[in-house]
């Protein structure tokens, strides 16, 4: 399993978005998800909202599409604040599909994955439209579209509803929610679940159980 070499980066990345203990960071949610996936021959993984920056926030080149800023041999500058899901999971033995509405983000992602030898299917599409038209089941779906605002809260509920109603997960399949404990002034007053304020209650009443609670939430079909 490719993960341990990125442990310190994943722990530091989540702590930059609030007060989190080590056990609450993305390192531990990623580890749990990858351990479960490792028991499945060539699992299918879908990411909604791709890696879109060559470097982390605050560094020169953040969110720039210029590949001059990509340093494949220096993971310390990768965008760990955003999680680098594609780059970590893509180096494991699984089939990865990533979806984003931004052509620029897709192009950035392709530069990174190709340089690391990651076989990733990149799809330029709206996440809700993609889920409404795909005829395939996955073992893990990662919900990470949009920003920390009301529009993204409503979008994530639509994504979760389509996953459930169209049965897009295999038996025992998982959903990983990012930024659940990452807060923003753009979120409604009283929000305590980030973009998952509506989707998490929906999933918990539609056949899912919570198996990891931290910066991210990992849910599994009960």
C-alpha positions as CSV (number, residue, x, y, z in Angstrom):
1,X,0.0,0.0,0.0
2,X,1.4,3.4,-1.0
3,X,0.7,5.8,1.8
4,X,3.3,5.8,4.6
5,X,5.8,8.0,2.6
6,X,3.1,10.7,2.6
7,X,2.0,10.4,6.2
8,X,3.6,13.6,7.6
9,X,2.3,15.6,4.6
10,X,-1.2,14.4,5.1
11,X,-1.2,15.1,8.8
12,X,0.2,18.6,8.3
13,X,-2.2,19.4,5.5
14,X,-5.4,18.8,7.5
15,X,-4.0,20.7,10.5
16,X,-3.7,23.7,8.3
17,X,-7.5,23.9,8.1
18,X,-8.3,23.8,11.8
19,X,-7.5,22.2,15.1
20,X,-7.3,18.4,14.5
21,X,-5.5,15.6,16.3
22,X,-3.3,13.3,14.3
23,X,-6.0,10.6,14.5
24,X,-8.5,12.9,12.8
25,X,-6.4,13.7,9.8
26,X,-6.7,12.5,6.2
27,X,-3.8,10.1,6.8
28,X,-6.1,7.9,9.0
29,X,-9.2,8.1,6.8
30,X,-7.1,7.4,3.7
31,X,-5.4,4.4,5.5
32,X,-8.8,2.9,6.5
33,X,-10.2,3.3,3.0
34,X,-7.1,1.8,1.3
35,X,-7.0,-1.1,3.7
36,X,-10.6,-2.0,2.9
37,X,-9.9,-1.6,-0.8
38,X,-6.8,-3.8,-0.7
39,X,-9.1,-6.8,0.0
40,X,-10.9,-6.2,-3.3
41,X,-9.2,-7.3,-6.6
42,X,-8.6,-4.2,-8.7
43,X,-11.3,-2.0,-7.0
44,X,-13.1,0.8,-8.8
45,X,-12.6,4.3,-7.3
46,X,-14.4,7.5,-8.4
47,X,-13.2,10.9,-7.4
48,X,-15.5,13.9,-7.9
49,X,-13.4,17.1,-7.9
50,X,-9.9,16.4,-9.0
51,X,-6.5,17.7,-7.8
52,X,-6.2,21.1,-9.5
53,X,-3.0,22.7,-8.2
54,X,0.6,21.7,-8.6
55,X,1.6,23.2,-5.2
56,X,0.0,23.8,-1.9
57,X,-1.6,27.1,-0.9
58,X,0.7,29.9,-0.1
59,X,3.5,28.7,-2.4
60,X,4.4,30.4,-5.7
61,X,2.3,28.8,-8.5
62,X,-0.7,27.8,-6.4
63,X,-3.7,27.3,-8.7
64,X,-1.5,28.2,-11.7
65,X,-2.0,25.8,-14.7
66,X,1.7,26.3,-15.7
67,X,3.5,22.9,-15.4
68,X,6.7,24.7,-14.5
69,X,5.5,24.6,-10.9
70,X,5.1,20.8,-10.8
71,X,7.8,19.1,-8.9
72,X,7.1,15.3,-9.1
73,X,10.2,14.5,-7.1
74,X,9.5,16.9,-4.2
75,X,6.2,15.8,-2.6
76,X,6.7,18.3,0.2
77,X,5.3,21.1,-2.1
78,X,2.3,19.1,-3.4
79,X,-1.1,20.4,-2.6
80,X,-1.6,18.6,0.7
81,X,-4.0,21.2,1.9
82,X,-6.4,19.9,-0.6
83,X,-5.5,16.3,0.2
84,X,-3.8,15.1,-3.0
85,X,-6.3,12.2,-3.2
86,X,-5.6,11.5,-6.9
87,X,-1.8,11.3,-6.4
88,X,-2.0,9.0,-3.3
89,X,-4.8,6.6,-4.3
90,X,-3.6,6.6,-7.9
91,X,-0.3,5.0,-6.9
92,X,-2.2,2.0,-5.4
93,X,-3.5,-1.1,-7.2
94,X,-6.9,0.2,-8.2
95,X,-8.8,1.7,-11.2
96,X,-9.2,5.4,-10.7
97,X,-11.6,7.8,-12.5
98,X,-11.6,11.5,-11.7
99,X,-14.3,14.0,-12.7
100,X,-14.1,17.8,-12.8
101,X,-16.0,20.5,-14.6
102,X,-12.9,22.6,-15.1
103,X,-10.8,21.8,-18.2
104,X,-7.8,23.6,-16.6
105,X,-8.1,21.3,-13.5
106,X,-8.2,18.2,-15.7
107,X,-5.1,19.3,-17.6
108,X,-3.2,20.0,-14.4
109,X,-4.3,16.6,-13.1
110,X,-3.1,14.9,-16.3
111,X,0.4,16.5,-16.0
112,X,0.8,15.2,-12.5
113,X,-0.6,11.7,-12.9
114,X,1.3,11.0,-16.1
115,X,4.6,12.1,-14.6
116,X,4.0,9.7,-11.7
117,X,3.0,6.8,-13.9
118,X,-0.6,6.9,-12.6
119,X,-3.2,5.3,-14.8
120,X,-6.1,7.6,-14.2
121,X,-9.2,8.2,-16.4
122,X,-9.9,11.9,-16.4
123,X,-13.4,13.1,-17.3
124,X,-14.4,16.7,-18.1
125,X,-18.0,16.8,-16.8
126,X,-20.4,18.2,-14.2
127,X,-20.4,15.8,-11.3
128,X,-24.2,15.6,-11.1
129,X,-24.6,15.0,-14.8
130,X,-21.9,12.4,-14.7
131,X,-23.6,10.5,-11.8
132,X,-26.9,10.7,-13.6
133,X,-25.6,9.1,-16.8
134,X,-22.9,6.6,-15.7
135,X,-23.7,2.9,-15.8
136,X,-21.0,1.5,-13.5
137,X,-20.6,0.6,-9.9
138,X,-17.7,1.6,-7.7
139,X,-16.1,0.4,-4.5
140,X,-15.3,4.0,-3.3
141,X,-16.7,7.3,-4.3
142,X,-14.8,10.4,-3.0
143,X,-17.0,13.6,-2.8
144,X,-14.8,16.7,-3.1
145,X,-16.5,19.0,-5.5
146,X,-16.8,22.8,-5.1
147,X,-15.9,25.1,-2.3
148,X,-17.1,25.5,1.3
149,X,-20.4,27.3,0.5
150,X,-24.1,26.7,0.2
151,X,-24.0,25.9,-3.5
152,X,-21.6,23.0,-2.8
153,X,-23.7,21.8,0.2
154,X,-26.7,21.5,-2.2
155,X,-24.6,19.9,-4.9
156,X,-23.2,17.3,-2.6
157,X,-26.7,16.3,-1.5
158,X,-27.6,15.8,-5.2
159,X,-24.5,13.7,-5.7
160,X,-25.3,11.6,-2.6
161,X,-28.9,11.1,-3.7
162,X,-27.9,9.9,-7.2
163,X,-25.4,7.5,-5.7
164,X,-28.1,6.0,-3.6
165,X,-31.0,6.0,-6.0
166,X,-29.0,4.7,-9.0
167,X,-27.1,2.2,-6.8
168,X,-23.7,3.3,-8.0
169,X,-21.8,1.4,-5.3
170,X,-20.9,-2.2,-5.1
171,X,-22.0,-4.2,-2.0
172,X,-20.0,-3.0,0.9
173,X,-19.0,0.2,-1.0
174,X,-17.8,3.4,0.6
175,X,-18.3,7.1,0.3
176,X,-15.5,9.4,1.5
177,X,-16.5,13.0,2.4
178,X,-13.8,15.6,2.5
179,X,-13.6,18.8,4.5
180,X,-16.3,17.8,6.9
181,X,-14.5,19.6,9.8
182,X,-13.1,22.4,7.8
183,X,-15.0,25.7,8.3
184,X,-15.4,28.9,6.2
185,X,-17.1,32.2,6.6
186,X,-18.9,31.4,3.3
187,X,-20.8,28.6,5.0
188,X,-24.2,29.3,6.6
189,X,-24.3,30.3,10.3
190,X,-24.5,27.2,12.5
191,X,-23.0,24.8,9.9
192,X,-20.9,22.1,11.6
193,X,-20.4,19.6,8.7
194,X,-18.9,21.7,5.9
195,X,-20.2,20.7,2.5
196,X,-21.8,17.6,4.1
197,X,-24.4,19.4,6.1
198,X,-27.2,17.9,4.1
199,X,-25.6,14.8,2.5
200,X,-24.3,13.2,5.7
201,X,-27.8,13.1,7.4
202,X,-29.2,11.8,4.1
203,X,-26.7,9.0,3.8
204,X,-27.0,7.9,7.4
205,X,-30.8,7.4,6.9
206,X,-30.3,5.6,3.6
207,X,-28.3,2.5,4.4
208,X,-24.9,3.9,5.4
209,X,-22.9,3.6,8.6
210,X,-20.1,6.0,9.7
211,X,-16.8,4.1,10.1
212,X,-14.4,7.0,10.4
213,X,-15.1,10.5,11.9
214,X,-12.4,13.2,11.6
215,X,-11.4,15.9,9.2
216,X,-13.0,13.5,6.7
217,X,-15.9,11.1,7.2
218,X,-15.8,7.6,5.7
219,X,-19.2,5.8,5.3
220,X,-19.8,2.2,4.3
221,X,-23.0,0.5,3.1
222,X,-24.4,-1.2,6.2
